[in-house]
Amino acid sequence: ELEGNVYDDNLVAGDDAENIWDGSSSALASIFIGADEEDPAVDATYFTTGGSKDVNAIGDWLHGGNSAPPKNEIINAFAGLYQQAGETFVYFGLDRQEGNGDAQIGFWFLQDDVAPSTIDNTFVGEHKDGDVLLQIDYTNGGVVTVPRLYEWVGDDATGSLVEQIPPPPDCTLAVGGDVACATGNVAAGQFGPGVSPPWDYKSIGGSDDYEQGAYFEGGINLTSFFGSDGVPCFSTFIGETRTSQSFNAQLKDFALGNFDTCGSITVFKETLPDASTEDFDFTLNPDPNADGQQTLSDGEMYLFDDLEPGEYTLSEVLANLPVGWSLDDITCSSNLAGEDITINEGAGTAVIDLRLTEDVQCTYTNVQDGKIIVEKVTVGGDADFDFSGDITATLSNGESDMAEVVPGTYSVTEAVTAGWDLTDISCDDANSSGAGTTATYIVEAGETVTCTFTNTKRGKVIINKVTDPAGGTGFGFTDDIAAPNSFSLDDGQSETFLDVVPGDYSVTEDDPTPGYDLTNLVCDDPDGGTTTDLGARTASIDVD
């Protein structure tokens, strides 16, 4: 609300200086420099010597703890950056200890970080091409304001101020569409005598009220001002006064502070598993501040600050990834709604269309590869066993194979081998398991999972027939080893059962009487697990 007073009028849309002061504004960036810093009783920020002029380089400015006449004494100053309908505006103002008399005030918006030196009475920082200055002359005893708008063109040492034509109008008379306007409480009936501002203020006479002409405010449409060049970002705000209306008059008092409208991009590094000490490299392109390649490990971050609006590509250098690591995820967020961020995890990039005052934070999460191992164990002998799936190998007893994998789910299957049974699959990870002929591996970051396949060789059972005297024929047997579960032998013959699954079996001879009696039944089981019952004509066979 540029109407010559500081209070937020609820009947009029928009903020006023009061909102910037109390922190309730909708500004993207704002600053309020109050009487706690600028009241003459505590103020130590004044220009000094003849080199401190708007027309001169900042390198020529000097400061000192002097004083200024009441009409040049700043008590409060403020600024705020706003965006609406795709355009960017800056609003600003200040009040003075006294409103009477001819005077001049000005407002600088500087791209560099400018501040009084703490070592000597110079200033640090310098002018950059595109710095903005709005000057206001109070004439006719302080009741008429004449604003002028300038752009600094060139560098600090050789640049100069170029005036914007036509000059800005009084905001209370403007019809809209102007690049800038300015106004103060100089007209009858405007905010002034009898009404005090909400912040601390004392006039030269000790009153809390403004004299006529003591308060000023203005605004600039930066989008219109800079046109196709685009709005740069600013870092420093200065409200100033000077001794006369002369263009090169010496500057007097100043209120200076950080007014950061630049953007920033912060990259955070996370690893799985946590607390990795591995290093990961990042770059920003373009790299206007020459930050160069940055190296981060888990839990670390880097701030690319003071960035002009524009497109930037934040990249993790995938070619430099530590061995056994991969990029798993990129997430980005912005402090402003409507962010324009394109993420390509395959390329390790986040392309960011950065806006004024936008702070983008991106987290890159890298995961350490895991390992899956298949081990072979055999019981009762040895053979070659074929595996397929995420590991392809042929293994015999005591052998193993391994594959490095990103975290996820994997499987390995053993092919059937004649004469052998897969009797167990065991995994050393609670989340992984075996079923049938397949092991399923659930691998987390940096984890090694081993699954062991145990195969047991099938046995062989031989039944021999011996008669006394020799030559006996037609002895019948029954068994539970294999169909048809019966057979017949003559003297000197045998029945062989191959590929017998380990277990307990029985073979019984039919009663040979009256021609023969079963007089002996013996078995040669190596581990002694087989027993015989001569009376029942039965061998109880233990096949391992």
C-alpha positions, 0 to 999 in steps of 0.5 A: 500500500503506497499511500503515504502511511505505514499502517495496513489498511484492511480495506485495501489488498496488500501489505504495508510497512507495518507488516514488514515490521511485525513479520506478518508480510507476504514478502519473499525477502524483507528487512527492517532496520529499527531505532534500536540501531539507528536512533541518534543515541546509539547510531554509529553508521554515518558516511564521512568525507567527500568521497562518500557519494552516490556517483562514486565507487563503493571503494571510495565510500568511508564511514565513521561514528559522526552525526547528521542533522535531524533532517538527515537522521534516519530512525527506521528503514525497511524493504520487501521483495514481492512477486505477483502475476509473474512480475517482481517488485521491491518496496521500501521506505524510511523515516527521519528525525525531522521532516522540515526543510529541503533534503534528499534520501536514497535507497540502494539495492546492491548485488554484492555483500556490502558492509562497513569494514570492521578493520578500518573506515572503508566499506567492503564490497563493490558495485555490480552492473545492475545495482539500483538506486532510487533518489528522492528530493524533498523540496519547498521546505520538505512538502514536495517529493521529486523521485529519480531512478538510476541503474549502475552500469559497469563495474565498481571502478569505472561504472556510472549511474544511468537515469531511468527516463521518465522519472517515477511519479508520486504513487498517490497520483500514479495511474498504474503501469509505472516502472516505479513510484514514490510518495511520502506524508507530505500532503495535507491529510496524509499520515502525519501529525497526531498519529505515531507509527507502530515502531519506536520513533522519536522526532527531534522535538521528542514526539512519537508522531511524524512531522509532515515529510518525515516518512517516505515509501516507494516501489519499483517493478524490477521486471519492467525495469530490467526487461529482457535482461532479467531481474538479478538477485540482491544482497544488500539494502541501504537507506541513505540521506545526503546533504543537498539535492545536488547529484554528487552531494556528500552522503550523510546517514545510512541504514544498511543490512542484508537483503538477500533475494538470491537463491541457493541450492543445498546438496545433502549426502545420505548413504545406506548403510549409515555412517559410511566414510566413502566420498561422493563428488558433486558439481553445479553447472553453471558454477557462477561462484567457482565453488568447484567440485565438492566431496561429501560423505554420509551426513554432510552437506554443501550450500551453493549460495548467492545464485542468480535466477536461472537454470542449474544442473546439480550432479553427482559425478557417477564416474567417481562413485566408490567401487561397490556403490550406486545412486539409489534416490534423489529427492528435492524440495523448495521453500517456494510453491510451484518449483520446477525441478527435473530429476534424472537418477540414471544420470545423477542430475537434478535440473533446477529452474531457480527463482529469486529467494528460492532455496532448493534442497536436494538429498542424494542417497547412495547404497552400497552393493550387497553380495549373494553367495551360493555354497554347495555341500554334499553328503555321501559322495560328490558330483557337479551341480548346476545353478541358474538365476542370479548366479550361474555356476557349476559347483561340487562339494565345498565350492561356492560362487558369488555375485555383487548386487544392488539391494533387492530380491534375488533367486538362485535355483539348483538343477536336479542331478541324477542320484542325488536329492536336495535335502536342505537349503539354509540361508544366514539371513532371517529375511532370506529362505529356500523353498523347493530347489530355489533360494530367495535372497533379500539383500539390504545395502552392504549386506552379504547373504549366503545360502547353502544347498545340501545334496545327499547321494542316494543309496544302493541296496543289493540282495544276494541269494545263496543255497546249500546245496547249491542250485536252489531255485524260486525263492520269493521276496517282498520289499518296500523299496520300489515297485512292484515290491516283490521279486524272485531269486535263484541260487547265486542271483542278486536283486539290486536297487539303485538310487534309493532315497535315504531312509528305512526299508525292509526286505522279507523272504517268503517261507522256503519250507518245506524244501529249505530252511533260512539258516543265515541272514547277514548285512554289510552296512558300513555304519551298522544301522541295518539289522536282521531278524532271522526268525522273521526272515527280514532285513531292516535296512538303514540307507544313508 
